[in-house]
């Protein structure tokens, strides 16, 4: 499987057979929002990567603020016959939090429905609160399922995503966001996003890294917190041998 993925970036042409035994890429779908579907016109293999979005951190004047959790990631290799379809929906990240308004928001799951009716699900990260960091997302249905890192609490960095993005740093009294799950054992473009740092210096907390990083907490209650990182669906469609 790892060798198959490495061939994707080797300059394959969709108009002529690939050289040196590499698989020919017929189509690439890369979505960071919304939904869609792909219907096979011929026998093919789809390499499906799904990333859940990140949760957002909390904003309050109370010291010890939870960061948002990172989204999960899932991979599956799917064989498709002519007429079979994949339907995907990219999850919505945890929304930005107004200054001093309290708890962060959870991201919703990214999903891909298979021709069999089964689902690949990459869960979104949970929102940070005044009493806990947001939970990392959980993935199901893939050949590989990678969990997102939890947001830090009470004044701790966010956890790294499983084989993915790094957790955001904590500052004084606000915790970092969790990193998204990913595939560090595969090309760099498949790495989950990093969590953003918590802030206590009057600067706004940045959005979680793309894809799926959680945003950190903010403990002045004055500037607010940006949203978690967007989710993502990547589908490489390859000619079947």
N, C-alpha and C positions, 0 to 999 in steps of 0.2 A: 504493500500500500504506500509506504513512504517513497519508494522509487517511482511509483506512478505519479504522485503529487509533484515530485521534483521535475518531471518532464513537462509539466504545464507551462513553466516559464521559459522554455527552451526555444521560443520563436516558431511554434507550430503554425502552419498555415491552414486556414479553413477552406482554402480553394484547391489544394492539391495534397496528395498523400504525404504524410510526415516522413522524413528521412530517418535512417538509423534505427528503425524499429520503434520510434516514439509514437505515442498515440496522437491522433489528429484531434485538435480541439474544434468543435463545431459551433459552440456558443458559450458566452460568459454572461451570467446574470450577477449583478452586484447592486444590492439595494440596502439603503440605510433607513428607509421609512416606507410605510404603506404596505400594499399586498399585491400579489400577482400570481401568474401561473406559467408553466412551461409544458407544452405538449410535444412529445417526441414524434418526429416525422419519419424516423428510421430507427432501427435498433441502435442503442447507444448506452453509455455509462455516464451517470451523473455523480460527481463528487460534491456533496452538499455540506456546507459549513454554516452553522447557525450560531449567532451570538445574541444573548439576551442583553437588554439595556441596563445601565446602572441606576441605582437609587440615589436620591439627593440627601445631603446631610441636614441636620437641624440648625436653627438660628435662634439664639436666646441670650439674654444677659446672664444666665445661670452658668457658672463654670462647670466644665465637664460635659461636652456636647458630643453626641454620637455622629460619626460619619456614615455616609450611605454605602450600602453593599454593592459589590461588583456583580455584573451579570455572568451567567454560566455560558458554556460553549459546547457544541456537539458537532460531531462529524459522522457522516454515513456515506458509503458507496452504494449506489442504487442502479440496478440494471433496468432499462426501460425498453419495452417493445413499442412498435409504431402505434400511435393513438393513446398511449398511457401518459398521464400527467402528474406533475408535481405542483402543489399549490402552497404558496408561502405567505406569511404575515410577519412583518417586523414589529417587535414590541415597542411601546412608547416609553421613553426614559422617565424616571422620577422627576417631577416638575420642579422648577426653581422655587425657592422659599423666600418670601418677603422678609425684610429685616425684623428680627424679634418675634416672628410669628410661630415659632415652636418647631414641631416635628417635621422631618423631611418626608418625601414621598417615595413610594415604591415604584419600580419599573414593571411593566407588564411583559409577559413571555413572548419570545419569538418562536414561531412554529413553522414546520413544513409537513404537509400531509402527503403521504405516500400513496401510490396506486392501490396498495392493499388496504388502505384505510387507516393504517398505522400513522403515528405522529412522532416526529422529532421535535422535542421541546427544549429550548434553552431559556430557563427562567430568568426573570429580571431580578436585580438586586433590591433588597428592602431599604426603606427609608430610615435614616438615623433619627433617634429620639432623644429626649432629655434624660432617659434612663438606660439606653442601650444603643450600640451600633447596629446598623442595618444588616440583616442576614445576607450572606452571599447567595446568589441564584443557584439552582440545582438543574442539571440537564438529564433528560431521559430519552430513550428511543434511538440513540446513535450507536455506531460501532465504537466510538470514543465519546465519553461523557465527562466533561470537565467542570468542576464547581467554581463559582466566583468567590473571591475573598470577602470576608465580613468587614464592615466598617469598624473603625476603632472606637473604644470607649474605656474609661472616661476621658483620658488624655493620652491616647495611644495611637500609633500609626495604624492604618488599615492593613488588613492581611493581604498577602499576595494571592492572586488567582491561581488555580491549579494549572501549571504549565502555561501561565499567562502573564498578565500585567502585574506590576508591582503596586503595593499599597501606598497611599499617600501619607506624607509625614504629618505628625502632630505638632502643634505649637502651643506652648504654655497650658491653655485650658480648653483646647478644641482638638478633636481627633480627625485623622485622615480618612479618606474614602477607600474602600476595598478595590483591589485590582480585578479585572475580568478574567474569567477562565480563557484558555487559549491553547495554542499548539506550538510551543517553543521547540518541539521536536520536528517541526516542519518549517517551510519558508517563513521569513520574518513578517510577511504581509498577513499571516494568520495569527499573529500574536494579539491577545486581548489587550484592551486599553488599561492604562494605569489609573489608579485613584488619585484625586487631587488632594492637596494639603489642606488641613484645617487652618483657620486664620483667627488671630486675636488682635491684629494691628490696625483694624479699621479698613482693610482692603477686602474687596469682595472675594468670596471663594470661587475659584474657577470651576468650569464644568469638568466632569469626569472625562478621562481620555477615551478616544474612539478606537475600537468599539467597546462599549459596556463598562467603562470604569465608573466607580461611584464618586460622588463629590463629597468633599470634607465638610465638617461642621464649622460654625462661626459663633463665637461666644461674646461678642460685644453687643449683639442685638441691633446693630446700626446699619449694616450693609447688605445682609442677605446672602443667599447661597444659590449658585447656578445649578442647572439641571444635571442629572447623571448623563453619562455618555450614551449616544445613540446605539441601538442594536444594529445588527447587520446580517444579511443573508448573501452568501456567495455560492453560486452553483456553476461548476465547470462541466460542460457537456462534451463528452469525448466519443469519437466513433468507436463502436464496438468491433472487436476483432472477429 
